[in-house]
């Protein structure tokens, strides 16, 4: 079957289409004929080689979430899953394929009203947005800033913060057009990437959800209110400077907090419940999934080029 692998760490040109042998699902697993494959920021970071120290090697097949139809089940899995349309989390890779393998604990049935493309646009990002806000102890009426709001996690964070009653939802983004679209999704203030841009924007924020990290992350500590919390839910801009904690200590009397958040720390039943609720809400039109573009699997290089260029608003989806 067709797959896309990282032939060489570095730029998008290091991705290559390969033929691999399909494998049967092991105990507790299912095999899924993929209809849609989400392209995530973590795929880009892995492809760059930045996570090689964490065990990722050249030859790795990226992709963490897929949607499609279950074609086979391993031992211990109810055969009734065969033929069902599902969303699945494959882990830190293995998704850029025509036939994916996933543990049954990370497989959810899709409502008839939700497409496979919409499912992989929402599946991981919605959970990160929901629990990222929870990790920040967000409460009604607080001012929220979403840094790097044009990606799928940022878009979902904007929607959820607005829906649950944030006092303000500011965003950082790179263009007027993106800002207009984010306003349509619930943003109240649109700022440039440095956090400037509107005179009436809040002077400080109770919560900052940061998808970017990178060298500029410490400057956003200055934008936290007393007792404010900045939670990094991604690092698409790279690692922050090694001494970023000195900024926090410099603001000691403001009692600011910094945390990272990974959905891997949330118990599977809780992730499952939130994801099912969000799928249903999207199917009813209460949450918007924003798809930047749908490309064939063999155009994964182009998808990553667009990600690297910062052209993507929402999510790129690959289809076999």
C-alpha positions in Angstrom: 0.0 0.0 0.0 1.0 3.6 -0.4 2.5 5.6 2.4 4.6 8.8 3.0 7.8 8.5 5.0 10.5 10.9 6.2 13.4 9.9 3.9 15.6 12.6 5.3 15.2 15.1 8.2 15.0 18.7 7.2 12.7 20.4 4.7 9.5 19.1 3.1 11.5 17.6 0.3 12.7 15.0 2.7 9.2 13.4 2.6 8.8 10.6 0.0 6.0 8.3 -1.2 6.8 4.6 -0.6 5.1 1.3 -0.9 4.8 -0.8 2.2 3.2 -4.1 3.1 0.0 -3.9 5.0 -0.2 -5.6 8.4 -2.9 -7.2 10.3 -4.1 -5.5 13.5 -2.6 -7.0 16.7 -4.6 -7.6 19.9 -6.6 -4.6 20.9 -6.1 -2.9 17.5 -8.1 -2.2 14.4 -7.2 -1.6 10.7 -8.7 1.4 9.0 -9.0 2.2 5.3 -8.2 5.9 5.5 -10.4 8.5 3.9 -8.9 11.6 5.5 -5.5 12.2 7.3 -4.8 15.3 9.4 -1.6 17.2 8.8 -0.6 18.6 12.2 2.1 20.9 13.5 3.8 18.1 15.3 4.2 16.3 12.0 6.2 19.3 10.7 8.4 19.4 13.9 9.1 15.6 13.6 9.9 16.0 9.9 12.4 18.7 10.7 14.4 16.4 12.9 14.0 18.6 16.0 12.6 15.6 17.9 15.3 13.1 16.8 16.6 13.0 20.4 13.2 11.7 21.5 13.6 8.5 19.4 12.2 9.6 16.0 14.3 8.3 13.1 14.5 8.8 9.4 12.0 6.4 7.7 9.3 7.4 10.2 5.8 7.6 8.8 4.2 10.8 10.2 0.5 11.4 11.0 -1.4 11.1 14.3 -5.0 11.1 13.3 -7.1 9.5 10.5 -10.7 8.9 9.7 -12.1 6.1 7.6 -13.8 2.7 7.7 -12.7 -0.2 9.9 -11.7 -3.1 7.7 -10.4 -5.6 10.3 -10.0 -6.1 14.1 -7.4 -7.8 16.2 -8.0 -10.2 19.1 -10.1 -8.8 21.9 -12.0 -6.3 19.7 -15.7 -6.7 18.9 -16.1 -7.7 15.2 -19.0 -5.3 15.0 -16.5 -2.5 14.5 -15.8 -3.8 11.0 -17.6 -1.5 8.5 -18.0 1.4 10.9 -16.9 4.9 10.0 -14.5 6.1 12.6 -12.0 8.7 13.7 -8.7 7.3 15.2 -5.6 8.5 16.9 -2.6 6.5 15.7 -0.1 8.0 18.1 3.0 9.9 17.1 3.0 8.5 13.6 1.6 5.9 11.2 -1.2 8.0 9.7 0.2 9.0 6.3 -0.9 5.6 4.8 -3.8 4.1 2.9 -4.5 1.6 5.7 -3.8 2.7 9.3 -3.5 0.7 12.5 -4.9 2.2 15.7 -5.6 0.9 19.3 -9.3 0.4 19.8 -9.2 2.7 22.9 -8.3 5.6 20.6 -11.1 4.9 18.0 -14.4 6.7 18.0 -17.5 6.1 15.8 -18.4 9.1 13.7 -21.9 10.6 13.6 -23.4 10.4 10.2 -23.5 14.2 10.0 -19.7 14.6 10.3 -17.4 14.0 7.3 -14.1 12.2 7.6 -12.3 15.5 6.6 -14.1 17.5 9.3 -13.3 14.7 11.8 -9.5 15.0 11.4 -9.8 18.7 11.5 -11.4 18.7 14.9 -10.4 15.4 16.5 -7.1 16.3 18.1 -7.3 20.1 18.1 -10.6 20.3 19.9 -9.4 18.2 22.8 -6.2 20.2 23.1 -8.2 23.4 23.1 -10.7 22.2 25.7 -8.2 20.7 28.1 -5.7 23.5 27.5 -8.2 26.1 28.7 -9.0 23.8 31.7 -5.3 23.4 32.4 -5.0 27.2 32.5 -7.9 27.2 35.1 -9.8 29.5 32.8 -13.0 30.9 34.3 -16.0 32.9 33.2 -15.3 36.5 32.3 -11.5 36.2 32.1 -9.5 37.8 29.2 -7.9 35.2 26.9 -5.1 35.7 24.4 -4.6 32.9 21.8 -1.1 33.1 20.4 -0.9 31.6 16.9 -4.6 31.4 16.4 -4.8 30.6 12.7 -4.0 26.9 13.1 -6.6 24.2 14.0 -5.8 24.3 17.8 -5.9 28.1 17.9 -9.2 28.2 15.9 -10.8 25.8 18.3 -9.5 27.6 21.3 -11.0 30.9 20.1 -14.4 29.2 19.5 -14.5 27.5 22.9 -13.3 30.5 24.9 -16.0 32.6 23.2 -18.7 30.1 23.8 -18.0 29.6 27.5 -18.0 33.3 28.3 -14.5 34.8 28.1 -14.5 38.5 28.9 -12.3 39.1 25.8 -10.8 36.8 23.2 -7.7 38.3 21.6 -5.7 36.6 18.9 -2.3 37.0 17.3 -2.1 36.4 13.6 -0.3 37.5 10.5 -2.8 39.3 8.3 -5.9 41.4 8.2 -7.8 38.6 6.3 -6.9 36.0 8.9 -8.0 38.4 11.6 -11.4 38.9 9.9 -12.0 35.2 9.8 -11.0 34.8 13.4 -13.5 37.5 14.4 -16.2 35.5 12.6 -15.2 32.6 14.9 -15.4 34.6 18.1 -12.3 36.7 18.5 -12.9 40.2 19.9 -9.5 41.7 19.2 -6.9 41.0 16.5 -3.2 41.6 17.2 0.0 41.2 15.2 2.5 38.5 16.0 4.1 40.6 18.7 0.8 41.2 20.5 0.3 44.8 19.3 -2.3 46.2 17.0 -5.5 47.5 18.7 -5.7 50.4 21.0 -8.8 49.0 22.8 -7.3 45.5 23.4 -7.0 44.5 27.0 -3.9 45.8 28.7 -3.3 42.3 30.2 -4.7 38.8 30.0 -5.7 36.3 32.6 -4.9 33.3 30.3 -2.6 33.0 27.3 -2.9 29.8 25.3 0.4 29.6 23.2 0.6 27.4 20.2 3.9 28.9 19.0 6.5 29.0 21.8 9.8 30.0 20.1 12.2 32.8 20.9 9.5 35.4 21.5 7.5 33.5 24.1 9.0 35.2 27.2 7.9 38.6 26.0 4.3 37.5 26.4 4.8 37.1 30.2 4.7 40.9 30.3 1.1 40.7 29.0 -0.2 38.5 31.8 -2.3 40.1 34.5 -1.5 39.4 38.2 -2.1 35.7 38.8 -2.2 35.2 35.0 -1.4 31.9 33.4 0.4 31.1 30.2 0.0 27.6 28.9 2.1 26.3 26.0 0.1 23.8 24.0 2.5 23.6 21.1 5.9 24.7 19.8 5.4 25.3 16.1 7.9 28.2 16.4 10.5 26.1 18.1 11.8 25.9 21.6 11.8 29.1 23.8 15.2 30.4 25.0 16.8 28.3 27.7 16.6 31.2 30.2 12.9 32.1 29.7 12.2 31.5 33.4 14.1 34.6 34.3 11.2 36.6 32.9 8.8 34.9 35.3 11.1 35.6 38.2 11.5 39.2 37.2 7.7 39.5 37.6 7.7 37.6 40.9 5.2 40.0 42.6 2.6 39.4 39.9 2.4 35.6 40.8 2.4 34.6 37.2 2.4 30.9 36.1 3.8 29.0 33.2 2.8 25.5 32.2 3.0 23.1 29.3 0.0 20.9 28.3 -0.2 17.7 26.3 -3.4 15.8 25.8 -1.5 12.6 26.6 -1.8 13.5 30.3 -5.6 13.4 30.1 -7.2 10.1 31.0 -8.6 8.3 27.9 -12.2 8.2 29.1 -12.2 12.0 29.6 -10.6 12.6 26.1 -13.2 10.3 24.6 -16.1 12.0 26.2 -15.0 15.5 25.1 -14.2 14.3 21.6 -17.6 12.7 21.2 -19.4 15.8 22.5 -17.4 18.0 20.1 -18.1 15.7 17.1 -21.8 15.9 17.9 -21.6 19.7 18.2 -19.8 20.0 14.9 -22.4 17.7 13.3 -25.1 20.1 14.5 -23.2 23.1 13.2 -22.4 24.4 16.7 -18.6 24.2 16.2 -17.0 25.2 12.9 -14.3 23.0 11.4 -11.9 25.1 9.2 -10.3 23.1 6.4 -7.6 25.0 4.5 -7.2 22.5 1.7 -7.7 18.8 0.9 -4.7 17.3 -1.0 -3.9 13.8 -2.3 -1.6 11.8 0.0 1.2 11.9 -2.6 1.2 15.7 -2.3 2.4 15.6 1.3 5.5 17.6 0.3 3.3 20.4 -0.9 1.2 20.2 2.3 4.4 20.6 4.4 5.6 23.4 2.2 2.4 25.3 2.9 2.8 24.7 6.6 6.4 25.9 6.6 5.4 29.0 4.7 2.7 29.9 7.2 0.1 29.8 4.6 -2.4 27.5 6.4 -5.5 28.8 8.0 -7.1 25.8 9.8 -6.0 22.4 8.8 -4.7 20.7 5.6 -6.1 17.2 5.1 -4.6 14.4 3.0 -6.7 11.8 1.2 -5.4 8.5 -0.3 
